[in-house]
Amino acid sequence: MLYFILKSLFRIALRVFFRRFTVNNKHLLFSEGPLIVVSNHPNTLMDPVVTASLMKQDIYFLAKSSFFKPGIQGWLFSKLFMIPVYRREDVGDGGTAQNDATFVKCYEFLGKGGTLMVFPEGNSFMQRRLRPLKTGTARIALGAEAQHDFHLGVRIIPVGLNYSDPSRFRSEVFVNVGEPIHVKEFKDAYLQDPFKAAHALTDHLKERLEDLVIHTETDEEDLLARQVEAVYQDTLAEELDLAKSDPQERFLITKGIVQSIQHFENTQPERVHKLRLDLQEYLDHLERVGLLPSAIKNMPKRHHLAWGTVETVLYLLIGFPFYVYGVIHNYLPYILPAKIAKSLTKDVEFHAPMMMTIGMFTFPIFYALLGSAAHAWLGLNGWGLVAYLVTLPITGFFVLHYWHRVEVARRGWIFLSLFTKRSTILAHLLEQRNHLMAELESARKEFLASASESKLNA
C-alpha cells in the first residue's frame, strides 16, 4: 500500500519537477516478467523513481546495504521493495555470504515472474558517462535461468536516462528504452564457463547502454561537447531538417557531436585544441556581455527590437500583481526543499531527488495551511475557497513564466545597448560566431566523409 501511494505521488511530482518528460519505446517497459530493468545511474534516488513511474507492475530494487540502517529507514526501504546488496567497498569480504542470500532471493523473485531494477555501475555520479559495470546483474540473470534449465525466459531491458540538468528544477529528462536482451542466448557460454559468460553478458549490456546514453570519455570531452551543443546544435538541427525541440532528435545530434569530437581527438588533436580555445573565448565574451549563445543566433532585428521591448514591458507591468501574488503564496514551499536538501547533504547528486520528495509534502501542507487561514480569517468557504486554492499552483507556474519574460526583457536591453552604443562589440561577437560556425561546418563535412569511407571499406 505504501509503495502504491508513493508511486502515485511521484508520478505527479515528476511531471511538475521536469519541464519535459519524454520516453522513447515506452511500450517495451510493459512486458511481463521475469524482467531485469538495467539503467545508468547519474542522479541517485531520482533514477529509480523516473523509471519505476513508467511501469505498471511492482518492482524490486537492488540497493546498497548502507541504505538499510536500523530503525525507520531500514523499515521504509524494505516496504519499498528494496533488496540490500553488500558491496565489498561497504562491508569488506564479509559481505559475500550475505550476497549469496540476496542472489537466492532474486532467483526466487524472477522465478515467479517478478521485475527487478538494477543499476550495475554500483554508484552514482552526475556525469554524462557510463562507468564500468559490475557483473552482478549478469550473474543474477544467468543464475536464475540456470535454475530453470534456461527455460525461464529472463529478459534484461536496458534503459538510458539522459537529464538536461540533473540538479535543476524544471529541467528535462529523456528516457531511452532499448530492446530486451534474452538471457537464454548466453546458455552455451554459461554451460562452458559461467564466469566468462557473466563477463560476456556484462560487456554486451555495456554496449547496449552506451547506445542509449550520451557517453563522453572525460570531463574535458564532455565540456567541449556541451560547448559545441550550445553554439551549434540548433543550427545543425535546421540543416538536417530536424525538430530542434524534439528530445530524441536532440539526443541523436549530441551523439553525433560526441562521436565527431572523439574522431578528431584521435586524428587531429591540435585542431580540437584550437576549437576548444576558440569556443571558450567566444563563450567568455558572451558571458561578459550577459548573453547566451542562443541569444546571438536568434538576435532580434533592430527595427523589431523597440516594439518587442515595449510589448515585454507591458506584459511585465500588467503581470506584476499576479507575480507578487504567486511569490507570496509559493516562495516558502518552493525554497524550503532546496534549503533542506542542501543542509542534509553536500552531494549535489542527491539534491534533485530530495528537493522533489520534500516538495511533494511542503506544497500540499502549505496550501492546506493557507486554505485554513483563508477560511478562518477571511471567511472563505465553498467554491470561493476552492477557487482560491486553485489559484495557488497556477500563479506559482506563472512566476516561472514571468521570470522568463524578465530574461527576455534583459536580453532586449542588452541588444539595444549593443546596437546603439557598443556596435564594435556586437560586430566582434558576430565575427567570432561566424568563424566558429564555419569551422564546425567544415568539421562536420569531414567527419561525415570519413564515416562514409569507413563504411565502404568495412
Beta strands, then each sheet from edge to edge (+ up, - down):
strand 1: 20-24
strand 2: 35-39
strand 3: 60-64
strand 4: 82-85
strand 5: 115-118
strand 6: 155-163
strand 7: 172-177
strand 8: 181-182
sheet 1: 1+ 7+ 6- 2- 5- 3- 4-
sheet 2: 1+ 7+ 6- 8+
end
